[in-house]
Amino acid sequence: MRGLLIVGVVLILAGVGGLLVNVIPVHHQEQVAKIGPITATKDTETDYVIPPYAGIIAIVIGAGLVFAGRKQA
């Protein structure tokens, strides 16, 4: 089935991307205080770590879906 092939390839690419990029930085801007027309903001950066086993699991599941999709076609 063509849908399984597409989902499998997307999972494989996401898994490889997860293995290559270990950390995703996310920037937040928070309003700390507001006094009349004056506002004070604070910039913070949060790092989200992608564990290596998540990328490996995505690659294995994606390969299984590609194999199953090719077998049905």
Buried (B, 14 or more C-beta within 10 A) or exposed (E): EEEBBEBBBEBBEBBBEBBEEEEEEEEEEEEEEEEEEEEEEEEEEEEEEBEEEBBEBBBEBBBEBBEBBEEEE
